[in-house]
Amino acid sequence: MRIALAALCIGAVTFLLRVLVALVREWMQAPPHTAKFYFARFSPLKQRGELIVMNPEPQRRGFATRDGERMAL
């Protein structure tokens, strides 16, 4: 029993040391270059398509009686 527990502890310590070494190596490396972002050009002067007129008053949707019962369940 003691041998199994000792082997388990040695394995756990080895794993944690490997993780610690990997973190230290990553920390020691130079930071990556700053990311370059591409922004699409937006030119509001050029009109494309057509305007979509939206009704400011929302329309009420009517449901049949049976549909309302199904939705409630």
mmJSON file of the N, C-alpha and C atoms, coordinates in Angstrom:
{"data_MODEL":{"atom_site":{
"group_PDB":["ATOM","ATOM","ATOM","ATOM","ATOM","ATOM","ATOM","ATOM","ATOM","ATOM","ATOM","ATOM","ATOM","ATOM","ATOM","ATOM","ATOM","ATOM","ATOM","ATOM","ATOM","ATOM","ATOM","ATOM","ATOM","ATOM","ATOM","ATOM","ATOM","ATOM","ATOM","ATOM","ATOM","ATOM","ATOM","ATOM","ATOM","ATOM","ATOM","ATOM","ATOM","ATOM","ATOM","ATOM","ATOM","ATOM","ATOM","ATOM","ATOM","ATOM","ATOM","ATOM","ATOM","ATOM","ATOM","ATOM","ATOM","ATOM","ATOM","ATOM","ATOM","ATOM","ATOM","ATOM","ATOM","ATOM","ATOM","ATOM","ATOM","ATOM","ATOM","ATOM","ATOM","ATOM","ATOM","ATOM","ATOM","ATOM","ATOM","ATOM","ATOM","ATOM","ATOM","ATOM","ATOM","ATOM","ATOM","ATOM","ATOM","ATOM","ATOM","ATOM","ATOM","ATOM","ATOM","ATOM","ATOM","ATOM","ATOM","ATOM","ATOM","ATOM","ATOM","ATOM","ATOM","ATOM","ATOM","ATOM","ATOM","ATOM","ATOM","ATOM","ATOM","ATOM","ATOM","ATOM","ATOM","ATOM","ATOM","ATOM","ATOM","ATOM","ATOM","ATOM","ATOM","ATOM","ATOM","ATOM","ATOM","ATOM","ATOM","ATOM","ATOM","ATOM","ATOM","ATOM","ATOM","ATOM","ATOM","ATOM","ATOM","ATOM","ATOM","ATOM","ATOM","ATOM","ATOM","ATOM","ATOM","ATOM","ATOM","ATOM","ATOM","ATOM","ATOM","ATOM","ATOM","ATOM","ATOM","ATOM","ATOM","ATOM","ATOM","ATOM","ATOM","ATOM","ATOM","ATOM","ATOM","ATOM","ATOM","ATOM","ATOM","ATOM","ATOM","ATOM","ATOM","ATOM","ATOM","ATOM","ATOM","ATOM","ATOM","ATOM","ATOM","ATOM","ATOM","ATOM","ATOM","ATOM","ATOM","ATOM","ATOM","ATOM","ATOM","ATOM","ATOM","ATOM","ATOM","ATOM","ATOM","ATOM","ATOM","ATOM","ATOM","ATOM","ATOM","ATOM","ATOM","ATOM","ATOM","ATOM","ATOM","ATOM","ATOM","ATOM","ATOM","ATOM","ATOM"],
"id":[1,2,3,4,5,6,7,8,9,10,11,12,13,14,15,16,17,18,19,20,21,22,23,24,25,26,27,28,29,30,31,32,33,34,35,36,37,38,39,40,41,42,43,44,45,46,47,48,49,50,51,52,53,54,55,56,57,58,59,60,61,62,63,64,65,66,67,68,69,70,71,72,73,74,75,76,77,78,79,80,81,82,83,84,85,86,87,88,89,90,91,92,93,94,95,96,97,98,99,100,101,102,103,104,105,106,107,108,109,110,111,112,113,114,115,116,117,118,119,120,121,122,123,124,125,126,127,128,129,130,131,132,133,134,135,136,137,138,139,140,141,142,143,144,145,146,147,148,149,150,151,152,153,154,155,156,157,158,159,160,161,162,163,164,165,166,167,168,169,170,171,172,173,174,175,176,177,178,179,180,181,182,183,184,185,186,187,188,189,190,191,192,193,194,195,196,197,198,199,200,201,202,203,204,205,206,207,208,209,210,211,212,213,214,215,216,217,218,219],
"type_symbol":["N","C","C","N","C","C","N","C","C","N","C","C","N","C","C","N","C","C","N","C","C","N","C","C","N","C","C","N","C","C","N","C","C","N","C","C","N","C","C","N","C","C","N","C","C","N","C","C","N","C","C","N","C","C","N","C","C","N","C","C","N","C","C","N","C","C","N","C","C","N","C","C","N","C","C","N","C","C","N","C","C","N","C","C","N","C","C","N","C","C","N","C","C","N","C","C","N","C","C","N","C","C","N","C","C","N","C","C","N","C","C","N","C","C","N","C","C","N","C","C","N","C","C","N","C","C","N","C","C","N","C","C","N","C","C","N","C","C","N","C","C","N","C","C","N","C","C","N","C","C","N","C","C","N","C","C","N","C","C","N","C","C","N","C","C","N","C","C","N","C","C","N","C","C","N","C","C","N","C","C","N","C","C","N","C","C","N","C","C","N","C","C","N","C","C","N","C","C","N","C","C","N","C","C","N","C","C","N","C","C","N","C","C","N","C","C","N","C","C"],
"label_atom_id":["N","CA","C","N","CA","C","N","CA","C","N","CA","C","N","CA","C","N","CA","C","N","CA","C","N","CA","C","N","CA","C","N","CA","C","N","CA","C","N","CA","C","N","CA","C","N","CA","C","N","CA","C","N","CA","C","N","CA","C","N","CA","C","N","CA","C","N","CA","C","N","CA","C","N","CA","C","N","CA","C","N","CA","C","N","CA","C","N","CA","C","N","CA","C","N","CA","C","N","CA","C","N","CA","C","N","CA","C","N","CA","C","N","CA","C","N","CA","C","N","CA","C","N","CA","C","N","CA","C","N","CA","C","N","CA","C","N","CA","C","N","CA","C","N","CA","C","N","CA","C","N","CA","C","N","CA","C","N","CA","C","N","CA","C","N","CA","C","N","CA","C","N","CA","C","N","CA","C","N","CA","C","N","CA","C","N","CA","C","N","CA","C","N","CA","C","N","CA","C","N","CA","C","N","CA","C","N","CA","C","N","CA","C","N","CA","C","N","CA","C","N","CA","C","N","CA","C","N","CA","C","N","CA","C","N","CA","C","N","CA","C","N","CA","C","N","CA","C","N","CA","C","N","CA","C"],
"label_alt_id":[null,null,null,null,null,null,null,null,null,null,null,null,null,null,null,null,null,null,null,null,null,null,null,null,null,null,null,null,null,null,null,null,null,null,null,null,null,null,null,null,null,null,null,null,null,null,null,null,null,null,null,null,null,null,null,null,null,null,null,null,null,null,null,null,null,null,null,null,null,null,null,null,null,null,null,null,null,null,null,null,null,null,null,null,null,null,null,null,null,null,null,null,null,null,null,null,null,null,null,null,null,null,null,null,null,null,null,null,null,null,null,null,null,null,null,null,null,null,null,null,null,null,null,null,null,null,null,null,null,null,null,null,null,null,null,null,null,null,null,null,null,null,null,null,null,null,null,null,null,null,null,null,null,null,null,null,null,null,null,null,null,null,null,null,null,null,null,null,null,null,null,null,null,null,null,null,null,null,null,null,null,null,null,null,null,null,null,null,null,null,null,null,null,null,null,null,null,null,null,null,null,null,null,null,null,null,null,null,null,null,null,null,null,null,null,null,null,null,null],
"label_comp_id":["MET","MET","MET","ARG","ARG","ARG","ILE","ILE","ILE","ALA","ALA","ALA","LEU","LEU","LEU","ALA","ALA","ALA","ALA","ALA","ALA","LEU","LEU","LEU","CYS","CYS","CYS","ILE","ILE","ILE","GLY","GLY","GLY","ALA","ALA","ALA","VAL","VAL","VAL","THR","THR","THR","PHE","PHE","PHE","LEU","LEU","LEU","LEU","LEU","LEU","ARG","ARG","ARG","VAL","VAL","VAL","LEU","LEU","LEU","VAL","VAL","VAL","ALA","ALA","ALA","LEU","LEU","LEU","VAL","VAL","VAL","ARG","ARG","ARG","GLU","GLU","GLU","TRP","TRP","TRP","MET","MET","MET","GLN","GLN","GLN","ALA","ALA","ALA","PRO","PRO","PRO","PRO","PRO","PRO","HIS","HIS","HIS","THR","THR","THR","ALA","ALA","ALA","LYS","LYS","LYS","PHE","PHE","PHE","TYR","TYR","TYR","PHE","PHE","PHE","ALA","ALA","ALA","ARG","ARG","ARG","PHE","PHE","PHE","SER","SER","SER","PRO","PRO","PRO","LEU","LEU","LEU","LYS","LYS","LYS","GLN","GLN","GLN","ARG","ARG","ARG","GLY","GLY","GLY","GLU","GLU","GLU","LEU","LEU","LEU","ILE","ILE","ILE","VAL","VAL","VAL","MET","MET","MET","ASN","ASN","ASN","PRO","PRO","PRO","GLU","GLU","GLU","PRO","PRO","PRO","GLN","GLN","GLN","ARG","ARG","ARG","ARG","ARG","ARG","GLY","GLY","GLY","PHE","PHE","PHE","ALA","ALA","ALA","THR","THR","THR","ARG","ARG","ARG","ASP","ASP","ASP","GLY","GLY","GLY","GLU","GLU","GLU","ARG","ARG","ARG","MET","MET","MET","ALA","ALA","ALA","LEU","LEU","LEU"],
"label_asym_id":["A","A","A","A","A","A","A","A","A","A","A","A","A","A","A","A","A","A","A","A","A","A","A","A","A","A","A","A","A","A","A","A","A","A","A","A","A","A","A","A","A","A","A","A","A","A","A","A","A","A","A","A","A","A","A","A","A","A","A","A","A","A","A","A","A","A","A","A","A","A","A","A","A","A","A","A","A","A","A","A","A","A","A","A","A","A","A","A","A","A","A","A","A","A","A","A","A","A","A","A","A","A","A","A","A","A","A","A","A","A","A","A","A","A","A","A","A","A","A","A","A","A","A","A","A","A","A","A","A","A","A","A","A","A","A","A","A","A","A","A","A","A","A","A","A","A","A","A","A","A","A","A","A","A","A","A","A","A","A","A","A","A","A","A","A","A","A","A","A","A","A","A","A","A","A","A","A","A","A","A","A","A","A","A","A","A","A","A","A","A","A","A","A","A","A","A","A","A","A","A","A","A","A","A","A","A","A","A","A","A","A","A","A","A","A","A","A","A","A"],
"label_entity_id":["1","1","1","1","1","1","1","1","1","1","1","1","1","1","1","1","1","1","1","1","1","1","1","1","1","1","1","1","1","1","1","1","1","1","1","1","1","1","1","1","1","1","1","1","1","1","1","1","1","1","1","1","1","1","1","1","1","1","1","1","1","1","1","1","1","1","1","1","1","1","1","1","1","1","1","1","1","1","1","1","1","1","1","1","1","1","1","1","1","1","1","1","1","1","1","1","1","1","1","1","1","1","1","1","1","1","1","1","1","1","1","1","1","1","1","1","1","1","1","1","1","1","1","1","1","1","1","1","1","1","1","1","1","1","1","1","1","1","1","1","1","1","1","1","1","1","1","1","1","1","1","1","1","1","1","1","1","1","1","1","1","1","1","1","1","1","1","1","1","1","1","1","1","1","1","1","1","1","1","1","1","1","1","1","1","1","1","1","1","1","1","1","1","1","1","1","1","1","1","1","1","1","1","1","1","1","1","1","1","1","1","1","1","1","1","1","1","1","1"],
"label_seq_id":[1,1,1,2,2,2,3,3,3,4,4,4,5,5,5,6,6,6,7,7,7,8,8,8,9,9,9,10,10,10,11,11,11,12,12,12,13,13,13,14,14,14,15,15,15,16,16,16,17,17,17,18,18,18,19,19,19,20,20,20,21,21,21,22,22,22,23,23,23,24,24,24,25,25,25,26,26,26,27,27,27,28,28,28,29,29,29,30,30,30,31,31,31,32,32,32,33,33,33,34,34,34,35,35,35,36,36,36,37,37,37,38,38,38,39,39,39,40,40,40,41,41,41,42,42,42,43,43,43,44,44,44,45,45,45,46,46,46,47,47,47,48,48,48,49,49,49,50,50,50,51,51,51,52,52,52,53,53,53,54,54,54,55,55,55,56,56,56,57,57,57,58,58,58,59,59,59,60,60,60,61,61,61,62,62,62,63,63,63,64,64,64,65,65,65,66,66,66,67,67,67,68,68,68,69,69,69,70,70,70,71,71,71,72,72,72,73,73,73],
"pdbx_PDB_ins_code":[null,null,null,null,null,null,null,null,null,null,null,null,null,null,null,null,null,null,null,null,null,null,null,null,null,null,null,null,null,null,null,null,null,null,null,null,null,null,null,null,null,null,null,null,null,null,null,null,null,null,null,null,null,null,null,null,null,null,null,null,null,null,null,null,null,null,null,null,null,null,null,null,null,null,null,null,null,null,null,null,null,null,null,null,null,null,null,null,null,null,null,null,null,null,null,null,null,null,null,null,null,null,null,null,null,null,null,null,null,null,null,null,null,null,null,null,null,null,null,null,null,null,null,null,null,null,null,null,null,null,null,null,null,null,null,null,null,null,null,null,null,null,null,null,null,null,null,null,null,null,null,null,null,null,null,null,null,null,null,null,null,null,null,null,null,null,null,null,null,null,null,null,null,null,null,null,null,null,null,null,null,null,null,null,null,null,null,null,null,null,null,null,null,null,null,null,null,null,null,null,null,null,null,null,null,null,null,null,null,null,null,null,null,null,null,null,null,null,null],
"Cartn_x":[0.827,0.0,0.864,1.918,2.785,3.506,3.843,4.547,3.629,2.384,1.431,1.199,1.088,0.88,2.108,3.288,4.519,4.625,4.261,4.312,3.311,2.139,1.137,1.622,2.228,2.743,3.878,4.762,5.883,5.347,4.336,3.736,3.071,2.383,1.717,2.733,3.8,4.833,5.511,5.773,6.395,5.486,4.198,3.257,3.23,3.148,3.082,4.368,5.511,6.777,6.826,6.322,6.306,5.404,4.265,3.367,4.042,4.709,5.402,6.506,7.255,8.327,7.74,6.632,6.002,5.512,4.942,4.472,5.625,6.729,7.885,8.484,8.581,9.115,8.232,6.933,6.015,6.134,6.322,6.439,7.739,8.812,10.117,10.206,9.391,9.445,8.956,9.422,9.014,7.518,6.852,5.416,5.202,4.111,3.847,3.615,3.787,3.575,2.114,1.897,0.528,-0.281,-1.501,-2.368,-2.793,-2.833,-3.294,-4.715,-5.586,-6.982,-7.296,-8.163,-8.608,-10.0,-10.149,-11.447,-11.919,-13.108,-13.663,-13.957,-13.746,-14.009,-15.505,-15.943,-17.357,-17.485,-18.163,-18.359,-19.857,-20.399,-21.843,-22.274,-21.329,-21.693,-22.23,-21.739,-22.207,-23.451,-24.555,-25.776,-25.957,-26.243,-26.487,-27.825,-28.547,-29.818,-30.891,-31.863,-32.975,-33.231,-33.925,-34.26,-35.375,-35.311,-36.372,-37.14,-38.4,-39.227,-39.813,-39.595,-40.096,-41.275,-42.295,-43.481,-43.184,-43.332,-43.032,-44.046,-45.24,-46.261,-46.264,-45.894,-45.867,-47.273,-47.39,-48.693,-48.935,-50.189,-50.527,-50.711,-50.135,-50.299,-51.47,-52.374,-53.523,-53.29,-53.57,-53.419,-54.795,-54.93,-56.174,-56.237,-57.437,-57.603,-56.776,-56.787,-56.028,-54.527,-54.052,-52.614,-52.202,-53.051,-52.741,-52.66,-53.513,-53.466,-52.187,-51.786,-50.55,-49.331,-49.328,-48.191,-48.107,-49.238,-49.244,-48.697,-48.9,-48.417,-46.945],
"Cartn_y":[-1.199,0.0,1.253,1.234,2.417,2.648,1.567,1.705,2.349,1.924,2.506,3.985,4.331,5.728,6.569,6.011,6.727,6.933,5.911,6.034,7.084,7.111,8.108,9.518,9.692,11.016,11.448,10.532,10.866,11.251,10.549,10.888,12.257,12.561,13.857,14.992,14.807,15.838,16.035,14.944,15.046,15.824,15.527,16.226,17.714,18.061,19.475,20.211,19.537,20.17,20.415,19.474,19.671,20.846,20.965,22.092,23.403,23.415,24.626,25.024,24.061,24.353,24.917,24.354,24.852,26.286,26.594,27.953,28.945,28.544,29.436,29.674,28.622,28.795,29.727,29.572,30.442,31.885,32.08,33.418,34.09,33.297,33.847,34.252,33.664,33.996,35.417,36.015,37.377,37.384,38.468,38.532,38.51,37.941,37.902,39.306,39.421,40.713,41.116,42.413,42.882,42.445,42.107,41.634,42.805,42.554,43.571,43.231,44.208,44.002,44.659,44.038,44.585,45.154,46.416,47.055,47.358,46.911,47.175,48.669,49.167,50.588,50.829,51.821,52.183,53.557,53.617,54.886,55.159,55.992,56.239,57.095,57.667,58.507,57.666,56.458,55.594,54.86,55.074,54.392,53.153,52.083,50.823,50.287,49.703,49.094,50.141,49.762,50.672,50.721,51.753,51.902,50.954,50.469,49.624,50.465,50.693,51.516,50.61,50.988,50.187,50.913,50.17,50.73,50.957,52.193,52.425,51.803,51.505,50.892,49.388,48.61,47.16,46.615,45.682,45.085,43.943,43.801,42.685,41.439,40.364,39.099,38.365,37.927,37.2,35.7,34.976,33.538,32.902,31.782,31.028,30.498,30.144,29.678,28.426,27.516,26.265,26.533,27.443,27.753,28.33,29.181,29.755,28.697,27.678,26.602,25.795,25.545,24.776,25.532,26.839,27.641,27.68,27.668,27.733,26.454,25.338,24.064,23.987],
"Cartn_z":[0.0,0.0,0.0,0.8,0.865,-0.454,-1.139,-2.419,-3.455,-3.458,-4.412,-4.122,-2.855,-2.481,-2.825,-2.599,-2.94,-4.449,-5.228,-6.686,-7.163,-6.568,-6.935,-6.623,-5.456,-5.083,-5.993,-6.34,-7.235,-8.613,-9.1,-10.386,-10.358,-9.261,-9.145,-9.094,-8.331,-8.234,-9.586,-10.291,-11.614,-12.574,-12.545,-13.414,-13.091,-11.823,-11.447,-11.797,-11.655,-12.041,-13.546,-14.335,-15.792,-16.171,-15.509,-15.776,-15.382,-14.241,-13.796,-14.763,-15.249,-16.209,-17.499,-17.967,-19.193,-19.008,-17.852,-17.601,-17.534,-16.9,-16.802,-18.18,-19.0,-20.357,-21.177,-21.05,-21.79,-21.307,-20.021,-19.469,-19.905,-20.047,-20.401,-21.87,-22.723,-24.142,-24.363,-25.467,-25.813,-26.135,-25.818,-26.132,-27.647,-28.104,-29.548,-30.093,-31.385,-32.035,-31.888,-31.899,-31.778,-32.991,-32.773,-33.85,-34.729,-36.009,-36.953,-37.349,-37.264,-37.587,-38.915,-39.649,-40.923,-40.722,-41.0,-40.912,-42.333,-42.647,-43.973,-44.099,-45.267,-45.485,-45.57,-44.876,-44.883,-45.496,-46.599,-47.281,-47.38,-46.484,-46.526,-47.717,-48.458,-49.587,-50.743,-50.884,-51.956,-51.476,-52.156,-51.752,-52.605,-51.93,-52.626,-52.163,-53.088,-52.725,-52.504,-51.719,-51.465,-49.969,-49.555,-48.156,-47.765,-46.572,-46.043,-45.041,-45.323,-44.454,-43.372,-42.133,-41.029,-40.396,-40.083,-39.464,-37.98,-37.478,-36.069,-35.122,-35.622,-34.782,-35.042,-34.072,-34.303,-34.489,-35.392,-35.659,-34.69,-34.277,-33.386,-34.218,-33.726,-34.41,-33.785,-34.591,-34.084,-34.188,-33.12,-33.12,-33.013,-33.626,-33.481,-32.059,-31.621,-30.245,-29.995,-30.919,-30.753,-30.692,-31.49,-31.481,-30.133,-29.548,-28.254,-27.179,-27.275,-26.281,-26.431,-27.657,-27.885,-27.401,-27.596,-27.16,-25.642,-24.953,-23.503,-22.885,-23.572,-23.039,-23.305],
"occupancy":[1.0,1.0,1.0,1.0,1.0,1.0,1.0,1.0,1.0,1.0,1.0,1.0,1.0,1.0,1.0,1.0,1.0,1.0,1.0,1.0,1.0,1.0,1.0,1.0,1.0,1.0,1.0,1.0,1.0,1.0,1.0,1.0,1.0,1.0,1.0,1.0,1.0,1.0,1.0,1.0,1.0,1.0,1.0,1.0,1.0,1.0,1.0,1.0,1.0,1.0,1.0,1.0,1.0,1.0,1.0,1.0,1.0,1.0,1.0,1.0,1.0,1.0,1.0,1.0,1.0,1.0,1.0,1.0,1.0,1.0,1.0,1.0,1.0,1.0,1.0,1.0,1.0,1.0,1.0,1.0,1.0,1.0,1.0,1.0,1.0,1.0,1.0,1.0,1.0,1.0,1.0,1.0,1.0,1.0,1.0,1.0,1.0,1.0,1.0,1.0,1.0,1.0,1.0,1.0,1.0,1.0,1.0,1.0,1.0,1.0,1.0,1.0,1.0,1.0,1.0,1.0,1.0,1.0,1.0,1.0,1.0,1.0,1.0,1.0,1.0,1.0,1.0,1.0,1.0,1.0,1.0,1.0,1.0,1.0,1.0,1.0,1.0,1.0,1.0,1.0,1.0,1.0,1.0,1.0,1.0,1.0,1.0,1.0,1.0,1.0,1.0,1.0,1.0,1.0,1.0,1.0,1.0,1.0,1.0,1.0,1.0,1.0,1.0,1.0,1.0,1.0,1.0,1.0,1.0,1.0,1.0,1.0,1.0,1.0,1.0,1.0,1.0,1.0,1.0,1.0,1.0,1.0,1.0,1.0,1.0,1.0,1.0,1.0,1.0,1.0,1.0,1.0,1.0,1.0,1.0,1.0,1.0,1.0,1.0,1.0,1.0,1.0,1.0,1.0,1.0,1.0,1.0,1.0,1.0,1.0,1.0,1.0,1.0,1.0,1.0,1.0,1.0,1.0,1.0],
"B_iso_or_equiv":[0.0,0.0,0.0,0.0,0.0,0.0,0.0,0.0,0.0,0.0,0.0,0.0,0.0,0.0,0.0,0.0,0.0,0.0,0.0,0.0,0.0,0.0,0.0,0.0,0.0,0.0,0.0,0.0,0.0,0.0,0.0,0.0,0.0,0.0,0.0,0.0,0.0,0.0,0.0,0.0,0.0,0.0,0.0,0.0,0.0,0.0,0.0,0.0,0.0,0.0,0.0,0.0,0.0,0.0,0.0,0.0,0.0,0.0,0.0,0.0,0.0,0.0,0.0,0.0,0.0,0.0,0.0,0.0,0.0,0.0,0.0,0.0,0.0,0.0,0.0,0.0,0.0,0.0,0.0,0.0,0.0,0.0,0.0,0.0,0.0,0.0,0.0,0.0,0.0,0.0,0.0,0.0,0.0,0.0,0.0,0.0,0.0,0.0,0.0,0.0,0.0,0.0,0.0,0.0,0.0,0.0,0.0,0.0,0.0,0.0,0.0,0.0,0.0,0.0,0.0,0.0,0.0,0.0,0.0,0.0,0.0,0.0,0.0,0.0,0.0,0.0,0.0,0.0,0.0,0.0,0.0,0.0,0.0,0.0,0.0,0.0,0.0,0.0,0.0,0.0,0.0,0.0,0.0,0.0,0.0,0.0,0.0,0.0,0.0,0.0,0.0,0.0,0.0,0.0,0.0,0.0,0.0,0.0,0.0,0.0,0.0,0.0,0.0,0.0,0.0,0.0,0.0,0.0,0.0,0.0,0.0,0.0,0.0,0.0,0.0,0.0,0.0,0.0,0.0,0.0,0.0,0.0,0.0,0.0,0.0,0.0,0.0,0.0,0.0,0.0,0.0,0.0,0.0,0.0,0.0,0.0,0.0,0.0,0.0,0.0,0.0,0.0,0.0,0.0,0.0,0.0,0.0,0.0,0.0,0.0,0.0,0.0,0.0,0.0,0.0,0.0,0.0,0.0,0.0],
"pdbx_formal_charge":[null,null,null,null,null,null,null,null,null,null,null,null,null,null,null,null,null,null,null,null,null,null,null,null,null,null,null,null,null,null,null,null,null,null,null,null,null,null,null,null,null,null,null,null,null,null,null,null,null,null,null,null,null,null,null,null,null,null,null,null,null,null,null,null,null,null,null,null,null,null,null,null,null,null,null,null,null,null,null,null,null,null,null,null,null,null,null,null,null,null,null,null,null,null,null,null,null,null,null,null,null,null,null,null,null,null,null,null,null,null,null,null,null,null,null,null,null,null,null,null,null,null,null,null,null,null,null,null,null,null,null,null,null,null,null,null,null,null,null,null,null,null,null,null,null,null,null,null,null,null,null,null,null,null,null,null,null,null,null,null,null,null,null,null,null,null,null,null,null,null,null,null,null,null,null,null,null,null,null,null,null,null,null,null,null,null,null,null,null,null,null,null,null,null,null,null,null,null,null,null,null,null,null,null,null,null,null,null,null,null,null,null,null,null,null,null,null,null,null],
"auth_seq_id":[1,1,1,2,2,2,3,3,3,4,4,4,5,5,5,6,6,6,7,7,7,8,8,8,9,9,9,10,10,10,11,11,11,12,12,12,13,13,13,14,14,14,15,15,15,16,16,16,17,17,17,18,18,18,19,19,19,20,20,20,21,21,21,22,22,22,23,23,23,24,24,24,25,25,25,26,26,26,27,27,27,28,28,28,29,29,29,30,30,30,31,31,31,32,32,32,33,33,33,34,34,34,35,35,35,36,36,36,37,37,37,38,38,38,39,39,39,40,40,40,41,41,41,42,42,42,43,43,43,44,44,44,45,45,45,46,46,46,47,47,47,48,48,48,49,49,49,50,50,50,51,51,51,52,52,52,53,53,53,54,54,54,55,55,55,56,56,56,57,57,57,58,58,58,59,59,59,60,60,60,61,61,61,62,62,62,63,63,63,64,64,64,65,65,65,66,66,66,67,67,67,68,68,68,69,69,69,70,70,70,71,71,71,72,72,72,73,73,73],
"auth_comp_id":["MET","MET","MET","ARG","ARG","ARG","ILE","ILE","ILE","ALA","ALA","ALA","LEU","LEU","LEU","ALA","ALA","ALA","ALA","ALA","ALA","LEU","LEU","LEU","CYS","CYS","CYS","ILE","ILE","ILE","GLY","GLY","GLY","ALA","ALA","ALA","VAL","VAL","VAL","THR","THR","THR","PHE","PHE","PHE","LEU","LEU","LEU","LEU","LEU","LEU","ARG","ARG","ARG","VAL","VAL","VAL","LEU","LEU","LEU","VAL","VAL","VAL","ALA","ALA","ALA","LEU","LEU","LEU","VAL","VAL","VAL","ARG","ARG","ARG","GLU","GLU","GLU","TRP","TRP","TRP","MET","MET","MET","GLN","GLN","GLN","ALA","ALA","ALA","PRO","PRO","PRO","PRO","PRO","PRO","HIS","HIS","HIS","THR","THR","THR","ALA","ALA","ALA","LYS","LYS","LYS","PHE","PHE","PHE","TYR","TYR","TYR","PHE","PHE","PHE","ALA","ALA","ALA","ARG","ARG","ARG","PHE","PHE","PHE","SER","SER","SER","PRO","PRO","PRO","LEU","LEU","LEU","LYS","LYS","LYS","GLN","GLN","GLN","ARG","ARG","ARG","GLY","GLY","GLY","GLU","GLU","GLU","LEU","LEU","LEU","ILE","ILE","ILE","VAL","VAL","VAL","MET","MET","MET","ASN","ASN","ASN","PRO","PRO","PRO","GLU","GLU","GLU","PRO","PRO","PRO","GLN","GLN","GLN","ARG","ARG","ARG","ARG","ARG","ARG","GLY","GLY","GLY","PHE","PHE","PHE","ALA","ALA","ALA","THR","THR","THR","ARG","ARG","ARG","ASP","ASP","ASP","GLY","GLY","GLY","GLU","GLU","GLU","ARG","ARG","ARG","MET","MET","MET","ALA","ALA","ALA","LEU","LEU","LEU"],
"auth_asym_id":["A","A","A","A","A","A","A","A","A","A","A","A","A","A","A","A","A","A","A","A","A","A","A","A","A","A","A","A","A","A","A","A","A","A","A","A","A","A","A","A","A","A","A","A","A","A","A","A","A","A","A","A","A","A","A","A","A","A","A","A","A","A","A","A","A","A","A","A","A","A","A","A","A","A","A","A","A","A","A","A","A","A","A","A","A","A","A","A","A","A","A","A","A","A","A","A","A","A","A","A","A","A","A","A","A","A","A","A","A","A","A","A","A","A","A","A","A","A","A","A","A","A","A","A","A","A","A","A","A","A","A","A","A","A","A","A","A","A","A","A","A","A","A","A","A","A","A","A","A","A","A","A","A","A","A","A","A","A","A","A","A","A","A","A","A","A","A","A","A","A","A","A","A","A","A","A","A","A","A","A","A","A","A","A","A","A","A","A","A","A","A","A","A","A","A","A","A","A","A","A","A","A","A","A","A","A","A","A","A","A","A","A","A","A","A","A","A","A","A"],
"auth_atom_id":["N","CA","C","N","CA","C","N","CA","C","N","CA","C","N","CA","C","N","CA","C","N","CA","C","N","CA","C","N","CA","C","N","CA","C","N","CA","C","N","CA","C","N","CA","C","N","CA","C","N","CA","C","N","CA","C","N","CA","C","N","CA","C","N","CA","C","N","CA","C","N","CA","C","N","CA","C","N","CA","C","N","CA","C","N","CA","C","N","CA","C","N","CA","C","N","CA","C","N","CA","C","N","CA","C","N","CA","C","N","CA","C","N","CA","C","N","CA","C","N","CA","C","N","CA","C","N","CA","C","N","CA","C","N","CA","C","N","CA","C","N","CA","C","N","CA","C","N","CA","C","N","CA","C","N","CA","C","N","CA","C","N","CA","C","N","CA","C","N","CA","C","N","CA","C","N","CA","C","N","CA","C","N","CA","C","N","CA","C","N","CA","C","N","CA","C","N","CA","C","N","CA","C","N","CA","C","N","CA","C","N","CA","C","N","CA","C","N","CA","C","N","CA","C","N","CA","C","N","CA","C","N","CA","C","N","CA","C","N","CA","C","N","CA","C","N","CA","C","N","CA","C","N","CA","C"],
"pdbx_PDB_model_num":[1,1,1,1,1,1,1,1,1,1,1,1,1,1,1,1,1,1,1,1,1,1,1,1,1,1,1,1,1,1,1,1,1,1,1,1,1,1,1,1,1,1,1,1,1,1,1,1,1,1,1,1,1,1,1,1,1,1,1,1,1,1,1,1,1,1,1,1,1,1,1,1,1,1,1,1,1,1,1,1,1,1,1,1,1,1,1,1,1,1,1,1,1,1,1,1,1,1,1,1,1,1,1,1,1,1,1,1,1,1,1,1,1,1,1,1,1,1,1,1,1,1,1,1,1,1,1,1,1,1,1,1,1,1,1,1,1,1,1,1,1,1,1,1,1,1,1,1,1,1,1,1,1,1,1,1,1,1,1,1,1,1,1,1,1,1,1,1,1,1,1,1,1,1,1,1,1,1,1,1,1,1,1,1,1,1,1,1,1,1,1,1,1,1,1,1,1,1,1,1,1,1,1,1,1,1,1,1,1,1,1,1,1,1,1,1,1,1,1]
}}}
